[in-house]
Amino acid sequence: MKRLALAAGLPCALWAGTLAAQTAPLVAVSLDYSAPASCPDAQAFREQVLSRTKRVSFSEPAAPGSLAWSIKIAETSGGSRGTLRVSGEVPSKLERSVKAASCEQVVDALALVAALSVDPDASLTPGEKPPPAVPPPAAPRLVPARNAGERAPADTRATKLLVGLTLTGRSGIAPRLAWAPRPFVGVSFRSSSGYTWGLLLSATQARGSASVDVGRADFTWTLGRLEAFPVRASVGNWRFEPALFVEAGQLRARGVAVTPAQELKRPLFSAGALGRLSLLAFDRLLLEVEGGPIAPLVRDRFYLFENTTVFRVPALTGYIGAGVGAQFL
């Protein structure tokens, strides 16, 4: 008799559990969504959540007592990164960050985290796309018409401003390696396909000296450099940039402890190539090492007397450097 009672009660318990799941109250959510133009938009994120759970009702504008989801997605050197913050009338500490190779993967992961935050039984994989939600009527806004030939504004986050300082050691300025700081400023551009290139402008002033038995000469090199890196290869937070550059400036030579003492100023032009290895830390700080050959286009010979050469600019020189920089925008 007891077994019969249990068997009769089992369907009732299952029916009651199903009814409780179907009648679970909806959770009203307002969404603040920010992502680059190349990423899925806010509507795509809503559809991702609704395909995993039916317990969410998006409320725009925010209704009293509703949860607030803040989604921020940004591009990084190794892909994309997104953050979900949940807030409401009761303070919440829920915050999750996701980093992936593509923006679509970040949106998919954040949609899963958001769905599970309100429904522990949410599906781990997105289901069929739900019918589009009908947004509430909103007051009409006047938007100025765009001319037919006017292009939509580009995503500014695809352009980066670079500033920093490099300490370089250079040969060919004097018999020994000459060290000098080189401040730089530049800009890099990234297309929607991920191709990155850029330009750098820098300047330096290096000093050296050369001696012979009859005296000494001091040299001051004042140089400006324009550099172009046509491509950038990235692996995680590491990146490699081959570059070509040209330099222009002035070489000043002054005799010391000789009579008569003279000072000469000569124009200086050179071209070269380099390789730069960078580590991107905290999405902004750059730690760099670089080096490469330099070919002077003007080779002067400096002498104290006609048959006493104190220094001649080599046909091929080189330099090494290490520095720190930052990227913005």
MARROPA-89946 format. One record per residue (C-alpha): residue number from 1; x, y, z. Coordinates in Angstrom, 1 decimal. Example, Ala and Ser with C-alpha at 12.3 -4.5 7.8 and 13.67 -1.06 7.14 Angstrom:
2
@mardren: 1; X: 12.3; Y: -4.5; Z: 7.8
@mardren: 2; X: 13.7; Y: -1.1; Z: 7.1
# end
This chain:
329
@mardren: 1; X: 0.0; Y: 0.0; Z: 0.0
@mardren: 2; X: 2.9; Y: 2.3; Z: 0.8
@mardren: 3; X: 4.5; Y: 1.5; Z: -2.5
@mardren: 4; X: 1.3; Y: 2.4; Z: -4.3
@mardren: 5; X: 1.1; Y: 5.7; Z: -2.5
@mardren: 6; X: 4.7; Y: 6.5; Z: -3.4
@mardren: 7; X: 4.1; Y: 5.6; Z: -7.0
@mardren: 8; X: 1.0; Y: 7.8; Z: -7.1
@mardren: 9; X: 2.8; Y: 10.7; Z: -5.5
@mardren: 10; X: 5.9; Y: 10.7; Z: -7.9
@mardren: 11; X: 4.1; Y: 12.2; Z: -10.9
@mardren: 12; X: 2.6; Y: 14.8; Z: -8.7
@mardren: 13; X: 6.0; Y: 15.8; Z: -7.4
@mardren: 14; X: 7.5; Y: 16.0; Z: -10.9
@mardren: 15; X: 4.5; Y: 18.1; Z: -12.1
@mardren: 16; X: 4.9; Y: 20.4; Z: -9.1
@mardren: 17; X: 8.7; Y: 20.8; Z: -9.8
@mardren: 18; X: 8.0; Y: 21.6; Z: -13.5
@mardren: 19; X: 5.3; Y: 24.0; Z: -12.5
@mardren: 20; X: 7.7; Y: 25.8; Z: -10.1
@mardren: 21; X: 10.3; Y: 26.1; Z: -12.8
@mardren: 22; X: 7.9; Y: 27.5; Z: -15.3
@mardren: 23; X: 6.5; Y: 30.0; Z: -12.8
@mardren: 24; X: 9.9; Y: 31.2; Z: -11.6
@mardren: 25; X: 9.8; Y: 35.0; Z: -11.7
@mardren: 26; X: 11.5; Y: 36.9; Z: -14.5
@mardren: 27; X: 14.6; Y: 39.0; Z: -13.6
@mardren: 28; X: 14.5; Y: 42.5; Z: -15.1
@mardren: 29; X: 17.8; Y: 43.6; Z: -16.4
@mardren: 30; X: 19.0; Y: 46.9; Z: -17.9
@mardren: 31; X: 22.1; Y: 46.7; Z: -20.1
@mardren: 32; X: 24.9; Y: 49.1; Z: -20.6
@mardren: 33; X: 27.0; Y: 47.8; Z: -23.5
@mardren: 34; X: 30.2; Y: 49.2; Z: -25.0
@mardren: 35; X: 32.3; Y: 47.5; Z: -27.7
@mardren: 36; X: 34.3; Y: 48.3; Z: -30.8
@mardren: 37; X: 32.4; Y: 48.6; Z: -34.1
@mardren: 38; X: 33.8; Y: 45.3; Z: -35.3
@mardren: 39; X: 32.3; Y: 43.4; Z: -32.4
@mardren: 40; X: 28.8; Y: 42.0; Z: -32.0
@mardren: 41; X: 26.4; Y: 44.7; Z: -30.9
@mardren: 42; X: 24.2; Y: 45.0; Z: -27.8
@mardren: 43; X: 21.3; Y: 43.2; Z: -29.5
@mardren: 44; X: 23.5; Y: 40.2; Z: -30.4
@mardren: 45; X: 24.5; Y: 40.0; Z: -26.7
@mardren: 46; X: 20.9; Y: 40.0; Z: -25.5
@mardren: 47; X: 20.1; Y: 37.2; Z: -28.0
@mardren: 48; X: 23.0; Y: 35.2; Z: -26.7
@mardren: 49; X: 21.7; Y: 35.5; Z: -23.1
@mardren: 50; X: 18.0; Y: 34.7; Z: -24.0
@mardren: 51; X: 19.1; Y: 31.6; Z: -26.0
@mardren: 52; X: 20.5; Y: 30.2; Z: -22.7
@mardren: 53; X: 17.8; Y: 31.2; Z: -20.2
@mardren: 54; X: 14.2; Y: 32.3; Z: -20.2
@mardren: 55; X: 14.4; Y: 34.0; Z: -16.8
@mardren: 56; X: 15.8; Y: 37.3; Z: -18.1
@mardren: 57; X: 13.7; Y: 40.2; Z: -19.2
@mardren: 58; X: 15.6; Y: 43.1; Z: -20.6
@mardren: 59; X: 14.2; Y: 46.5; Z: -19.5
@mardren: 60; X: 15.2; Y: 49.6; Z: -21.4
@mardren: 61; X: 15.2; Y: 52.1; Z: -19.7
@mardren: 62; X: 15.9; Y: 50.6; Z: -16.3
@mardren: 63; X: 12.8; Y: 49.6; Z: -14.3
@mardren: 64; X: 12.7; Y: 50.1; Z: -10.5
@mardren: 65; X: 14.3; Y: 47.1; Z: -8.8
@mardren: 66; X: 16.0; Y: 45.8; Z: -11.9
@mardren: 67; X: 19.6; Y: 44.5; Z: -12.1
@mardren: 68; X: 22.1; Y: 46.5; Z: -14.1
@mardren: 69; X: 24.6; Y: 44.7; Z: -16.4
@mardren: 70; X: 27.6; Y: 46.8; Z: -17.5
@mardren: 71; X: 29.5; Y: 45.2; Z: -20.4
@mardren: 72; X: 32.8; Y: 46.8; Z: -21.6
@mardren: 73; X: 34.8; Y: 45.2; Z: -24.4
@mardren: 74; X: 38.1; Y: 46.5; Z: -25.7
@mardren: 75; X: 40.8; Y: 45.4; Z: -28.2
@mardren: 76; X: 44.2; Y: 44.3; Z: -26.9
@mardren: 77; X: 47.4; Y: 43.3; Z: -28.6
@mardren: 78; X: 46.6; Y: 39.6; Z: -28.4
@mardren: 79; X: 42.8; Y: 39.8; Z: -29.2
@mardren: 80; X: 40.0; Y: 41.2; Z: -27.2
@mardren: 81; X: 39.1; Y: 41.6; Z: -23.5
@mardren: 82; X: 35.7; Y: 42.1; Z: -21.9
@mardren: 83; X: 34.4; Y: 42.8; Z: -18.4
@mardren: 84; X: 30.9; Y: 42.2; Z: -16.9
@mardren: 85; X: 29.8; Y: 44.1; Z: -13.8
@mardren: 86; X: 26.5; Y: 43.4; Z: -12.1
@mardren: 87; X: 24.8; Y: 46.0; Z: -9.8
@mardren: 88; X: 21.3; Y: 46.6; Z: -8.4
@mardren: 89; X: 19.5; Y: 47.8; Z: -5.3
@mardren: 90; X: 21.4; Y: 45.4; Z: -3.2
@mardren: 91; X: 25.2; Y: 46.1; Z: -3.6
@mardren: 92; X: 26.9; Y: 43.2; Z: -5.5
@mardren: 93; X: 30.5; Y: 42.4; Z: -6.0
@mardren: 94; X: 30.0; Y: 40.3; Z: -9.1
@mardren: 95; X: 32.6; Y: 41.2; Z: -11.7
@mardren: 96; X: 34.1; Y: 38.9; Z: -14.3
@mardren: 97; X: 36.8; Y: 39.5; Z: -17.0
@mardren: 98; X: 37.4; Y: 37.4; Z: -20.1
@mardren: 99; X: 40.2; Y: 37.6; Z: -22.6
@mardren: 100; X: 40.1; Y: 35.7; Z: -25.9
@mardren: 101; X: 41.5; Y: 35.7; Z: -29.4
@mardren: 102; X: 38.4; Y: 37.2; Z: -31.0
@mardren: 103; X: 35.6; Y: 39.6; Z: -29.9
@mardren: 104; X: 32.9; Y: 37.1; Z: -30.7
@mardren: 105; X: 34.5; Y: 34.6; Z: -28.2
@mardren: 106; X: 34.5; Y: 37.3; Z: -25.5
@mardren: 107; X: 30.8; Y: 38.2; Z: -26.1
@mardren: 108; X: 29.9; Y: 34.4; Z: -26.0
@mardren: 109; X: 31.7; Y: 33.9; Z: -22.7
@mardren: 110; X: 30.2; Y: 37.0; Z: -21.1
@mardren: 111; X: 26.7; Y: 36.0; Z: -22.2
@mardren: 112; X: 27.2; Y: 32.6; Z: -20.5
@mardren: 113; X: 28.5; Y: 34.3; Z: -17.2
@mardren: 114; X: 25.6; Y: 36.7; Z: -17.3
@mardren: 115; X: 22.9; Y: 34.0; Z: -17.8
@mardren: 116; X: 24.4; Y: 31.8; Z: -15.0
@mardren: 117; X: 24.4; Y: 34.8; Z: -12.6
@mardren: 118; X: 20.5; Y: 34.8; Z: -12.6
@mardren: 119; X: 19.8; Y: 31.2; Z: -13.6
@mardren: 120; X: 22.0; Y: 28.4; Z: -12.3
@mardren: 121; X: 20.2; Y: 26.0; Z: -14.7
@mardren: 122; X: 21.1; Y: 28.2; Z: -17.8
@mardren: 123; X: 22.3; Y: 26.3; Z: -20.9
@mardren: 124; X: 26.0; Y: 26.2; Z: -21.3
@mardren: 125; X: 25.6; Y: 26.4; Z: -25.1
@mardren: 126; X: 23.4; Y: 28.9; Z: -27.0
@mardren: 127; X: 20.2; Y: 27.5; Z: -28.3
@mardren: 128; X: 18.2; Y: 28.6; Z: -31.3
@mardren: 129; X: 17.9; Y: 32.4; Z: -31.7
@mardren: 130; X: 14.8; Y: 33.7; Z: -29.9
@mardren: 131; X: 12.3; Y: 35.9; Z: -31.7
@mardren: 132; X: 13.4; Y: 39.6; Z: -31.7
@mardren: 133; X: 12.3; Y: 41.5; Z: -28.6
@mardren: 134; X: 10.0; Y: 44.5; Z: -29.3
@mardren: 135; X: 11.6; Y: 47.5; Z: -27.7
@mardren: 136; X: 9.4; Y: 49.9; Z: -25.8
@mardren: 137; X: 8.5; Y: 53.1; Z: -27.7
@mardren: 138; X: 10.9; Y: 55.9; Z: -27.3
@mardren: 139; X: 10.8; Y: 59.5; Z: -28.0
@mardren: 140; X: 11.9; Y: 60.3; Z: -31.5
@mardren: 141; X: 15.3; Y: 62.0; Z: -31.9
@mardren: 142; X: 16.4; Y: 64.3; Z: -34.6
@mardren: 143; X: 19.6; Y: 63.0; Z: -36.2
@mardren: 144; X: 21.3; Y: 65.2; Z: -38.9
@mardren: 145; X: 21.4; Y: 63.5; Z: -42.2
@mardren: 146; X: 24.7; Y: 62.3; Z: -43.5
@mardren: 147; X: 25.9; Y: 63.4; Z: -46.9
@mardren: 148; X: 26.1; Y: 60.6; Z: -49.5
@mardren: 149; X: 29.9; Y: 60.9; Z: -49.8
@mardren: 150; X: 30.5; Y: 61.1; Z: -46.1
@mardren: 151; X: 32.1; Y: 58.1; Z: -44.4
@mardren: 152; X: 31.2; Y: 56.7; Z: -41.0
@mardren: 153; X: 33.7; Y: 57.7; Z: -38.3
@mardren: 154; X: 36.5; Y: 55.1; Z: -37.9
@mardren: 155; X: 37.0; Y: 53.3; Z: -34.6
@mardren: 156; X: 39.6; Y: 55.4; Z: -32.8
@mardren: 157; X: 40.8; Y: 52.5; Z: -30.8
@mardren: 158; X: 42.4; Y: 51.1; Z: -34.0
@mardren: 159; X: 44.9; Y: 54.0; Z: -33.8
@mardren: 160; X: 47.4; Y: 54.2; Z: -31.0
@mardren: 161; X: 49.7; Y: 57.1; Z: -29.9
@mardren: 162; X: 53.1; Y: 56.0; Z: -28.8
@mardren: 163; X: 55.5; Y: 58.0; Z: -26.6
@mardren: 164; X: 58.6; Y: 56.9; Z: -24.7
@mardren: 165; X: 62.4; Y: 57.1; Z: -24.1
@mardren: 166; X: 65.1; Y: 54.7; Z: -25.4
@mardren: 167; X: 68.8; Y: 54.6; Z: -24.2
@mardren: 168; X: 70.9; Y: 53.8; Z: -27.3
@mardren: 169; X: 74.5; Y: 52.9; Z: -27.7
@mardren: 170; X: 75.9; Y: 53.8; Z: -31.1
@mardren: 171; X: 79.2; Y: 53.0; Z: -32.9
@mardren: 172; X: 80.8; Y: 55.2; Z: -35.6
@mardren: 173; X: 80.5; Y: 58.4; Z: -33.5
@mardren: 174; X: 83.9; Y: 57.8; Z: -32.0
@mardren: 175; X: 86.3; Y: 54.9; Z: -31.6
@mardren: 176; X: 84.2; Y: 53.7; Z: -28.6
@mardren: 177; X: 80.5; Y: 53.1; Z: -28.2
@mardren: 178; X: 78.6; Y: 56.3; Z: -27.4
@mardren: 179; X: 75.5; Y: 56.3; Z: -25.2
@mardren: 180; X: 72.7; Y: 58.8; Z: -25.4
@mardren: 181; X: 68.9; Y: 59.0; Z: -24.7
@mardren: 182; X: 66.5; Y: 59.0; Z: -27.6
@mardren: 183; X: 62.9; Y: 60.3; Z: -26.9
@mardren: 184; X: 60.4; Y: 59.2; Z: -29.4
@mardren: 185; X: 56.8; Y: 59.8; Z: -30.4
@mardren: 186; X: 54.8; Y: 57.9; Z: -33.0
@mardren: 187; X: 51.5; Y: 56.5; Z: -34.1
@mardren: 188; X: 50.4; Y: 53.0; Z: -35.2
@mardren: 189; X: 47.4; Y: 52.0; Z: -37.3
@mardren: 190; X: 45.4; Y: 48.7; Z: -37.4
@mardren: 191; X: 43.0; Y: 47.8; Z: -40.1
@mardren: 192; X: 39.9; Y: 45.7; Z: -39.5
@mardren: 193; X: 41.8; Y: 42.7; Z: -40.9
@mardren: 194; X: 44.4; Y: 43.0; Z: -38.1
@mardren: 195; X: 47.2; Y: 44.4; Z: -40.3
@mardren: 196; X: 49.3; Y: 46.9; Z: -38.2
@mardren: 197; X: 51.8; Y: 49.5; Z: -39.3
@mardren: 198; X: 53.1; Y: 52.8; Z: -38.0
@mardren: 199; X: 55.6; Y: 55.7; Z: -38.0
@mardren: 200; X: 58.0; Y: 56.9; Z: -35.3
@mardren: 201; X: 59.8; Y: 60.3; Z: -34.9
@mardren: 202; X: 62.8; Y: 60.5; Z: -32.6
@mardren: 203; X: 65.9; Y: 62.7; Z: -31.9
@mardren: 204; X: 69.1; Y: 62.3; Z: -30.0
@mardren: 205; X: 72.4; Y: 64.1; Z: -29.3
@mardren: 206; X: 75.5; Y: 61.9; Z: -28.8
@mardren: 207; X: 79.1; Y: 62.9; Z: -27.9
@mardren: 208; X: 82.4; Y: 61.2; Z: -28.4
@mardren: 209; X: 86.1; Y: 61.9; Z: -28.8
@mardren: 210; X: 89.2; Y: 60.6; Z: -30.6
@mardren: 211; X: 92.8; Y: 61.1; Z: -29.7
@mardren: 212; X: 96.2; Y: 60.9; Z: -31.4
@mardren: 213; X: 99.7; Y: 61.8; Z: -30.2
@mardren: 214; X: 99.4; Y: 65.5; Z: -31.3
@mardren: 215; X: 96.0; Y: 66.2; Z: -29.9
@mardren: 216; X: 92.3; Y: 65.3; Z: -29.5
@mardren: 217; X: 89.0; Y: 66.0; Z: -31.3
@mardren: 218; X: 85.6; Y: 66.1; Z: -29.7
@mardren: 219; X: 82.5; Y: 65.2; Z: -31.8
@mardren: 220; X: 78.8; Y: 66.1; Z: -31.2
@mardren: 221; X: 76.2; Y: 64.3; Z: -33.3
@mardren: 222; X: 72.7; Y: 65.9; Z: -33.4
@mardren: 223; X: 70.3; Y: 63.6; Z: -35.2
@mardren: 224; X: 66.6; Y: 63.4; Z: -36.1
@mardren: 225; X: 65.1; Y: 60.1; Z: -37.2
@mardren: 226; X: 62.0; Y: 59.1; Z: -39.2
@mardren: 227; X: 61.1; Y: 55.5; Z: -38.8
@mardren: 228; X: 58.5; Y: 53.3; Z: -40.5
@mardren: 229; X: 57.5; Y: 49.8; Z: -39.5
@mardren: 230; X: 55.5; Y: 48.3; Z: -42.3
@mardren: 231; X: 54.3; Y: 45.2; Z: -40.3
@mardren: 232; X: 53.9; Y: 44.0; Z: -36.8
@mardren: 233; X: 53.9; Y: 40.3; Z: -35.6
@mardren: 234; X: 52.3; Y: 39.6; Z: -32.3
@mardren: 235; X: 52.3; Y: 36.5; Z: -30.1
@mardren: 236; X: 50.3; Y: 37.1; Z: -26.9
@mardren: 237; X: 51.7; Y: 40.3; Z: -25.2
@mardren: 238; X: 55.0; Y: 40.0; Z: -27.2
@mardren: 239; X: 55.4; Y: 41.7; Z: -30.6
@mardren: 240; X: 58.2; Y: 42.1; Z: -33.1
@mardren: 241; X: 58.5; Y: 45.1; Z: -35.5
@mardren: 242; X: 61.1; Y: 45.2; Z: -38.3
@mardren: 243; X: 61.6; Y: 48.8; Z: -39.4
@mardren: 244; X: 63.4; Y: 51.1; Z: -41.9
@mardren: 245; X: 64.6; Y: 54.6; Z: -41.1
@mardren: 246; X: 66.4; Y: 57.7; Z: -42.4
@mardren: 247; X: 68.4; Y: 60.2; Z: -40.3
@mardren: 248; X: 69.4; Y: 63.8; Z: -40.9
@mardren: 249; X: 71.3; Y: 66.2; Z: -38.7
@mardren: 250; X: 74.7; Y: 67.8; Z: -38.0
@mardren: 251; X: 78.1; Y: 66.6; Z: -36.9
@mardren: 252; X: 80.2; Y: 69.1; Z: -35.1
@mardren: 253; X: 84.0; Y: 68.5; Z: -34.6
@mardren: 254; X: 86.3; Y: 70.6; Z: -32.4
@mardren: 255; X: 90.0; Y: 70.3; Z: -32.0
@mardren: 256; X: 91.3; Y: 70.2; Z: -28.4
@mardren: 257; X: 94.9; Y: 71.1; Z: -27.3
@mardren: 258; X: 96.0; Y: 72.0; Z: -30.8
@mardren: 259; X: 97.0; Y: 75.3; Z: -32.4
@mardren: 260; X: 95.2; Y: 76.7; Z: -34.1
@mardren: 261; X: 92.0; Y: 75.2; Z: -32.6
@mardren: 262; X: 89.2; Y: 74.9; Z: -35.2
@mardren: 263; X: 85.6; Y: 73.9; Z: -35.1
@mardren: 264; X: 83.8; Y: 72.3; Z: -38.1
@mardren: 265; X: 80.1; Y: 71.7; Z: -38.7
@mardren: 266; X: 79.1; Y: 69.1; Z: -41.3
@mardren: 267; X: 75.7; Y: 67.9; Z: -42.5
@mardren: 268; X: 74.9; Y: 64.3; Z: -41.7
@mardren: 269; X: 72.6; Y: 61.8; Z: -43.5
@mardren: 270; X: 72.2; Y: 58.1; Z: -43.0
@mardren: 271; X: 69.8; Y: 55.2; Z: -43.5
@mardren: 272; X: 69.4; Y: 52.0; Z: -41.6
@mardren: 273; X: 67.2; Y: 49.1; Z: -40.5
@mardren: 274; X: 66.3; Y: 47.7; Z: -37.1
@mardren: 275; X: 64.4; Y: 45.0; Z: -35.3
@mardren: 276; X: 62.4; Y: 45.8; Z: -32.2
@mardren: 277; X: 61.1; Y: 43.3; Z: -29.6
@mardren: 278; X: 58.4; Y: 44.7; Z: -27.2
@mardren: 279; X: 56.5; Y: 43.4; Z: -24.2
@mardren: 280; X: 53.1; Y: 45.0; Z: -23.6
@mardren: 281; X: 52.2; Y: 45.2; Z: -19.9
@mardren: 282; X: 48.9; Y: 46.3; Z: -18.4
@mardren: 283; X: 47.6; Y: 47.0; Z: -22.0
@mardren: 284; X: 49.6; Y: 50.3; Z: -22.0
@mardren: 285; X: 53.2; Y: 50.0; Z: -20.8
@mardren: 286; X: 55.8; Y: 49.0; Z: -23.4
@mardren: 287; X: 59.2; Y: 47.4; Z: -22.6
@mardren: 288; X: 61.5; Y: 47.4; Z: -25.6
@mardren: 289; X: 64.9; Y: 46.2; Z: -26.9
@mardren: 290; X: 66.1; Y: 47.1; Z: -30.4
@mardren: 291; X: 69.1; Y: 47.2; Z: -32.6
@mardren: 292; X: 70.4; Y: 47.2; Z: -36.2
@mardren: 293; X: 72.9; Y: 48.5; Z: -38.8
@mardren: 294; X: 73.3; Y: 52.1; Z: -40.0
@mardren: 295; X: 74.9; Y: 53.2; Z: -43.3
@mardren: 296; X: 76.2; Y: 56.8; Z: -43.3
@mardren: 297; X: 75.5; Y: 58.6; Z: -46.6
@mardren: 298; X: 78.3; Y: 61.1; Z: -45.9
@mardren: 299; X: 81.8; Y: 59.9; Z: -44.8
@mardren: 300; X: 84.0; Y: 62.7; Z: -43.6
@mardren: 301; X: 87.6; Y: 62.4; Z: -42.5
@mardren: 302; X: 88.8; Y: 64.6; Z: -39.6
@mardren: 303; X: 92.5; Y: 65.4; Z: -39.1
@mardren: 304; X: 94.6; Y: 67.7; Z: -37.0
@mardren: 305; X: 97.3; Y: 68.0; Z: -39.6
@mardren: 306; X: 97.0; Y: 67.0; Z: -43.2
@mardren: 307; X: 98.7; Y: 63.6; Z: -42.7
@mardren: 308; X: 97.3; Y: 63.0; Z: -39.2
@mardren: 309; X: 93.8; Y: 61.5; Z: -39.3
@mardren: 310; X: 92.1; Y: 61.6; Z: -36.0
@mardren: 311; X: 88.8; Y: 60.0; Z: -37.0
@mardren: 312; X: 86.9; Y: 58.9; Z: -40.1
@mardren: 313; X: 83.2; Y: 58.0; Z: -40.2
@mardren: 314; X: 83.0; Y: 54.2; Z: -40.9
@mardren: 315; X: 81.1; Y: 52.9; Z: -44.0
@mardren: 316; X: 78.8; Y: 50.8; Z: -41.7
@mardren: 317; X: 77.9; Y: 51.4; Z: -38.1
@mardren: 318; X: 75.3; Y: 50.0; Z: -35.8
@mardren: 319; X: 73.4; Y: 50.6; Z: -32.6
@mardren: 320; X: 71.6; Y: 48.8; Z: -29.7
@mardren: 321; X: 69.0; Y: 50.2; Z: -27.4
@mardren: 322; X: 66.5; Y: 49.5; Z: -24.6
@mardren: 323; X: 63.6; Y: 51.7; Z: -23.5
@mardren: 324; X: 60.2; Y: 52.1; Z: -22.1
@mardren: 325; X: 57.1; Y: 53.6; Z: -23.6
@mardren: 326; X: 53.3; Y: 53.9; Z: -23.4
@mardren: 327; X: 50.5; Y: 53.6; Z: -25.9
@mardren: 328; X: 47.2; Y: 55.6; Z: -25.7
@mardren: 329; X: 43.8; Y: 55.8; Z: -27.4
# end
